[in-house]
Every structure is written in structure tokens, then in C-alpha cells.
Amino acid sequence: MNSPLNIEKSGAGDPLVLIHGLGSASNAFKPIRPSLDKDFMVVTVDLPGHGKSPYQKGELMDPESLALKILEQLSIESIENFNLAGNSLGGWIAMEMAAIAPERVKSLVGIAPAGLWLNPYHARYPGTALARILAKNTIKLAPTALHFETARRFGFADVSPRWRDFSYELCLDAVIAMASAQGYYPAWDGMLLRRFDREISESIPVTIIFGDSDRTLPESSCQERSLAPRHARWIIFPETGHAPMWDSPLDLIDEIKKTAGVAK
């Protein structure tokens, strides 16, 4: 049984669908959404068991199944043709969507996308369990603790070299999203023994963006260019971690607009 996905829309223009990553939620795009609203109808999607989307036990949570589910939900919302951008797992899902339905995708930006590894994971790595456990066990303290730099360093220093610049709201949103993500482990297990290995039509403009300080998906093992579309622009943002929409929002907005063919 599948559960409905929470979809939120804002702005005006061609649709731009944004897909968040594992243990996150659509509000991860808050730093860039207001600017993107000026050029696009921004459509955010909460994955099953993330944000405001429920999770049904047994629901298929591999990237291809999630791509198909989002495509179906967008059709229900009468969004047939759209630009597309996704972060981490959301980037992998976005690439699957472009491969499955090239006639619907107008442009694609992979924001530190998962799945570009030669050797797929065979088991969850320890840090994934730790992040979820910590978020669940500290959620009641988070609204107070995150006012202090020590707590923000503990939660975000591994994610970003610019964590000191993060707002209180951004940090609290991220902790709440992780703590409440019932779909976290099912989505993680859906990535096991898999990688992105499809072709994406050259008719779709593609940009792949990674940060130079991405510890979550490091260059040494998780940024295999041969698995990306051959025609993709590959960009490295300086002083940027695994969430470029937090670290380099203006640069990311420019690249999304450039890929979609929207004039500055």
C-alpha cells in the first residue's frame, strides 16, 4: 500500500520540482525558495515518512520506486512538464525520474546526488544510525540547545564548513525532520546494493553540483563522473558541504536558473 505525498507550491512560472534528501524534508529548501519563487512555480515534495508525508509499512522505498511515485503524484497535481532539482537521495531520485520520463523533464540539477558510486553499499554505515538516534533522543532539548554554538557544532560541523552561519530556524528544522523521519531506515535500505546506472537523454540539460567539503558523499568514493550523464555540466562549489542550498544558496540559485534556461 502506498501513502500520498505532501506537495506544496509557491511562486509563478514554469514548475520547478525540488526533492530533499534522506532524513530531511522539503523545508530544507527554505533558504533558496523565496528567490526561486520569482522565476518558477516551486513544487516541493516530502518523501514517504519524511516531513508531512506518511509512511506505510512495506512501501517500496528504493530510488526508482520513489521516482515513479513522485511522477504519479505530479500527474495527479496536473504537473506534467517540469524542471527538476534534488539533493542527496533526492538527487538520485531526480536522475531516475529524468531517465524514466525524459519527455516530462525540462532540466535537471543534481545537488550532491547520491548513487554515483562504483561500489554500492551492502549495509548501513554506522553514522547513519547514529544521526537518527541522536536526533530522536535530543529532540526535546533541541529548541533550547540549538541556541548555543556547541550544540550547533555537534549537529552540523560534519555537514558543512559554514555551520556557524546557519540560522537557528534552519538547524531546528533539520533536527525535527531527522527525528520524525519514519521513512529514514526504509529509504536507506532502498539504496543498498544499488547505484544510479541509467541513461539520461541529451535533450535534457543536466548540471551536477558537489561541494568541495562534502563528507557525506566524499569525492573519493561517491562522486563517480562516469555514472553521470555524459553531457552533464559538473561543478564543484568552494567551501561547501553536502547541502549547497545552505552553504552556497546564491550560487545554487544561479545554476538552477542557468540549467533551466532562465535569464538572470
Secondary structure, DSSP 8 states (H G I E B T S, - for coil): -----EEEEEESSEEEEEE--TT--GGGGTTTHHHHTTTEEEEEEE-TTSTT----TT---SHHHHHHHHHHHHHHTT--SEEEEEETHHHHHHHHHHHH-TTTEEEEEEES-S---SS--SS--HHHHHHHHHHHHHTTTHHHHTTSHHHHHHHHTTT-TTGGG--HHHHHHHHHHHHT-TTHHHHHHHHTT--------TTS-EEEEEETT-SSS-HHHH--GGGS-TT-EEEEETT--S-HHHHSHHHHHHHHHHHHT---
